[in-house]
Amino acid sequence: DVIFTPGHTPGTLSYVFPVKDKGKTVTVAYSGGTLTGAFGSDGKRWDEYIDSQKRMAQAAAAAGASVILSNHSEYDNAYTKSRLVGVKREVGEDNPFVVGPQSVQNYFTVMEECATASKLRNAAK
């Protein structure tokens, strides 16, 4: 699924899609707009970003996403996880990218709450 998630930039897109890991299907939520930018006191931009985080969280929940990827790898630890993928896993051990549906939801909650706090801190209206 392609989810329109303006906020980071006006045309930002995010995605929810299945992938295979050793024959097992896992669902990825890819957040295309992680950083909020310099919205300052522009309340409309903050609200747009917050709404996009909520919309993406709903899409991820509906699909049962258990992987979160960001367009900024420092927010999802992709750099480290990509190196761990090549390490032999023990029986029953998940792919390092699989964090579980609750962690995916936590990611979007944190992004939404940080944006809300930034909006308040900037006295945006």
Disulfide bonds with the S-S distance in Angstrom:
none
